[in-house]
Amino acid sequence: MDVVVWITAAASAAWLWLLFCQGFFWRTDLRLPPGAEPARWPDVCVVVPARDEAAVLPDSLPSLLAQDYPGRAEIFLVDDGSTDGTGEVARELARLHGGLALTVGSPGEPPAGWTGKLWAVRHGIALARARDPEFLLLTDADIAHEPDSLRTLVAAAHTGGFDLVSQMARLRVVSGWERLVVPAFVYFFAQLYPFRRIAKREARTAAAAGGCVLLRTRAAERARIPDAIRHAVIDDVSLARAVKRSGGHIWLGLADHVDSVRPYPRLADLWRMVSRSAYAQLRHSPLVLLGTVLGLALVYLVPPAAVCAGLVASSAPTVLLGALAWAVMTGTYVPMLRYYRQPLWLAPLLPFTAFLYLLMTVDSAVQHYRGLGAAWKGRTYARPDPAPEQ
């Protein structure tokens, strides 16, 4: 049992380090900072890339049309080769609901070297450029905004001097699998990219949540967005890195009034969501994949396994160390479950959820080496993301 004790001790040490030294990633109190109203509200153009989104637009687009914004704002929805009538649905919703002006454009198929979403974003920004806006709001077609969303985003950016302000939309949690997997998705994201570090200019950590990104137009031009990240599958993180690398000040936090309406009722739906980009997150590196699998196993699977093994072998040190790591893991997950208004009995099940994510990550690599790459809505991106150009 000596080896088991040492492995369990390593897992416990890892959790104590994560608890105190990883930017307090587990806290969920970092929300949009309050902002003073500017003397003159700047012009904003909202860019919405949309591919086969007719089913969710009725639950999301009216919230953008109804934005209570004192300045000039206009929406550009880019129909990215949809086959379900996305553009027609958007135009009909604008006719029925009124509100902000809506323009529906279509960029055609993306050229080689571009992901479809970023090609659509590029087209939307090109349409917006004629309005010469000070800010761009990049938001996904499945995101619903409260009426004051744009107003509070602009006020926060104005007061804080931010070039990029992003909110992690609250994802839908209705089905059993969503309850088990979705809060953990945000928890793991915050563990990789601690929100408190993102806002520090001197810190290298950079990330954004693609569903809600307010971006200064000058910062986008300075960072060459989206051309500099045209290959990126994980476009939101790549965008934030490009902006921060070019000297921009960025912020990311959890949202209270920005919600995703996209359903993921089955495990297969959630599996596709994670596995399509998991290996890209690891830069398509077999060594990084191996390290990730071993790290996930050590941090999330060893603690409960050690408790069981220690009880069987009557090894008190193994049980105590495993229980300590499991308790810290459970305790750090509780705030995220509360944020998602989920029962706290799900917290001790985090090792099982982490095991699912481990399998999804491995499956992402398998799909990559089978030549399938990152598939999404009929498009496949088989090649790795090159480093953004400087």
N, C-alpha and C positions, 0 to 999 in steps of 0.2 A: 504493500500500500504506500510505500514511501514515494514512488513516482506519482501516484494519484494525488497524494497530499501536496506535492510540489506543484503539480499542474493546477490543482484547485486553489492553491495559494496565489498562483499567477493570475488566475481569473479574478480572485478577490482584489488583488492589487490593481488590476485593470479597472475594476468598477470604482474603486476609491479614487483612482486618477480621473476617470470620466466624471465622477460626481463633483470634484473640486477644481479640475484643471482643464476642462473642455468647454470653457466659455459659459458655464451654467446652461448648457443646451437644453436641459430638461425643463427649465422654467418657461411658462407660457404667458408671462405678463408684458412682453414686449409688443406693444400695439402702436398704431399710427400716432406719432407725436402730434399734440395739438398745435395748430398754426394760426397766426393772426391773418385776418383778411387783408390782401394787398390793396393799395390805393386804386390800382387799376387791374382788373382781372385779365390775365393774359389769354390770348387765343389758344384753343386746344383742338387738335384733330384726333379723333378716335379711330384706330385702325383695327379691324376685326378680320383676321384670316379665317375662312370657313370652307371646309370640304365635307360635303354630305352631312350637313348639320340641320336639315329641315325639321328633324324630330325635336331638337332642343331649342331652336330659335324662338318658338312661341313662349318659352319660359325664361328667356334671357334677353332677347333684343328689346322688348318693350321697356325693360328697366334702364337701358341705355338711352332710348328715345325720351324717357321721362326725366332725365337728369336735370336737377334744379341748379343750374350753373349761371352765375351772374354775367359772365363774359360770353364771348362768342365760341361756340363749340359745334362741331360737325362730325358726322360718322361716315367712315369709308369702309364698307364691308366688301371684302375681296372674295369672290366666289371662285375657289381654287379647283376648277375642273369637276364640280359636283355633278352627280347623276340623279339626284333626288329632288331637284327643283329648289335648291337652297336659295338662289338669287330671287326667284319668283316669290318664295315665302317671305323673304326679307322685305321686298317691295310692298307686298300686301300688308304686312305688319305695320310698316311705316304709314301706309294709307289709312289703316284702321286707327292707329294710336296717335299719329301726329307727333309733335315734340321736335327734337333736334332734326336737322336736315340729314337725310341719308342718301349716299351715293353708292351704288353697287357696281363694282368693276370686276373684270376677269383678266388675269395675266396670261392665260394660256399655259401650256405645259412647261415646267421648269427646264432650263438648259442643263447640260452636263455640269456637275460640280455644285449644284444647288439642291438643297432640300426643298420640298414643295412649300412648306409653311413659310420659310424665309423668303422664297421667291414671291409668295403672296404678300408678305410684309413689305418687301421692297416695292411692289407695285402700289400698295396702299400709301406708303410714304411718298412715292412719286406723285400720286394724286393729291396728297395733302400739301405738298411743297408749294403748289400754286396759291395756297391760302397763307403761306408764310407764318405758321403757328409757332408760338414759343415752346409749347409742349406737345408731345405725342402721347396718347394713352394707347398702349398695346394691350389688348384684352382678347381672350379666346371666346369663341362663339357659345360656349357652354356656361359662361360666367354671368351671373345676375348681380347687379349693383343696386344698393339702396339709393334713393333719389339724391342724397347729398354726397355720394361717393366721390365724384369728380371734384366737387368743391373742396372736400377735406383733403384729398390728395394734393391738389394744387396749393392749398394753404400750408400744408406740411412741407412741401418742397420749397415754397417761397420763404417760409420762416427759418427752416433749417439749412437753407443753402444747398439742398441736395440736387444732384444732376439726375438721379434715378431713385424713385420711390416705388417699392414693390410690396404688395401684400399677398401672403399665402392664403388663397381663397379657402374657405371652409368646404371641404369635399362632402359629398352626399354620404350619409351613413344611415341606411335603412335596412338592408338585408343582413342576414347573419354573417355572411362573408365580409361585407363592407364593415361591419362592427369589429370584426377580428383583424382585418388587414389595413383599413384606411388610416385610423389614428397612428398605427405603427409606421406607415409610410411617411407621415409628417415628422414623427419622432426620429426616425432614422435620418431623414433629410437634415433636421436640425442638429443631429449629432455630427454629421459630416460637415455642415456649414453653420456653425454656431452664429445665431443672428446678432449677438452683441459684438462679435468681432467684425462683422460685415461693415458696420457703420464707422469703424475706426479707420481713419485714413492711413495710418501706419501699418495696419494689418494686411496681410496678403489675401485673407479669406474674402471671397466674392461670390455672390449668388443672387438670383432673383427667382421669383415665381411667375412663370410665363402667363398665367391667367390675368394678372393685373400688374402692369408696369407703366408708370408715368415717367417719361424720359424727356429731358430738355433737348430740343432740336439741335442746339449748338453742340451738346455733348455727343449726340448721335453722329453728327457730321465729323467731329473731332476723332471719334472712335471708328469711323467708317462702318457704321451700322446701316444695313445688315451685311454689306459686301464682305467685311472682314471675317464674318462667321458663317458664310454661306454654306459651308459643308456640315455645320454642326447639327447633330441629331438632338442633343440636349441644348437647345438654343437659348433657354433662359439663363443658365449658368454661364454659357459662353458670352452672352450679351453683357452680363454684369462684369465678367472678367475684362472684357474689352473696354468697357467704360471706365472701370477703376484703373486699369493699366494706362489709360490715356490721361489720367489725372482727375477723373470724376469722383465726386462724393456720392456714395450710394447708401441705401437703407432698405432693409427687409424685415418684416415682422408678420405676425399673425393678424388675420382680418376678423372683424366682428360683423361687418355688413356687406361682405363680398362672398358669394357662395357659388359653388359649382353645382349645376343641375344635372350633370351627366350621370346616369345610373351605371353601376357595375354590380348587377345583382348576383352574378355567378362567379365562382372562383376562376373559371376560365377567362372571364372578362378582366379581372384584376391581374391575372397571370400575364395576359398580353400587355397590359398597361406597363407592368414593371419590366418584363423580359425584353420588350422591344428596345430599351435603351440601357439596360443594366451593364452590358459588356462595353458599350460605348463609354459609360461612366468610368470604367476601368481602363480606358484608352486601348482596348483590344489587346491587352498584354496578358499572356498566359501566366507570367510570374506574379503580376498583380492579382490575377484571378486566384491563384493558389494561396497567396497571402491573405486575400479577403475571405476565402473559404475557411482557412485555418483560424483567422481572427474571429469570424462569426462563431465558429465552433467553440473556441476558447471562451469567448465573452458570454455567449448566450446559451450554449448547450452544456458546457461543463458543469455550471453550478447545480442545475437540477439532477444531472446524472451523478454528480459527486454525492449529493444528499442521499440518493437511492443506494449508490454503491457503499457509502459509509455506513448506512443502516444495516445493509446485508453483512458487511464485514465487521460490524461493531467498532468502527474507527471514529472516535469522537472528533479528532482534528478535521477529518474529511467532512463530516457532517456539519461541523460548526463553520468551517471556511466556505463550504458550498452554500449553506444557509445564509451567511453574511452576503455573499455575492448576489444570491437570488433576491434577498431582501432589498439591497440597494437598487438592483435592476427594477424590481417591482415598484419601489418608492419613486424612482425617477419617471416611471411611466404614468403614474397616477395623475399628474397635472394635465397631461395630454388627453387622457380619458375624460377628465372633468371638462376640459375645453370642448370636447366633442359630445359632452353630456351622455356618456356611456357608463354602464355599471362598472364599479371598481373591481369586481371579481374577475374581469378580463385581464387585469394587470399581471397576475401570476402566470398567465398563459402566454406571456411575451416570448419565452423560449420556443414554443411551438410556432408562433408567427414568424420568428426569426429563421426557423428551420425552413419554412415555406419560402421566405425571401432568399435563403441560400440556394434552394432548388431552382427558383426563378432565375437567379444569377447564372448558375451553371447552365441552365437551359438556354439563356441568352447567348452564352459562348458557343454552345453546341449549334444553335441556329446560325450563328455567324460563320462557323467553319463548314457548315453545310451549304454555304453560299446564299443563305436566305437573308442575312443581315437584319437591320431594324425595319420591320414591316409595320406600316400604319395606313389604314384606309386605302388599300390597293396599291400602295407604293412601297418599294423596298430599297433601302440604302445599305448596300453590301460593303462599301468601303469604309475604312476607319476615318474618323474626323482628323484632318490635318491640323496642325497648330495654326491659330489665326495669324494672318500676316500682320506685320508691324506697320 
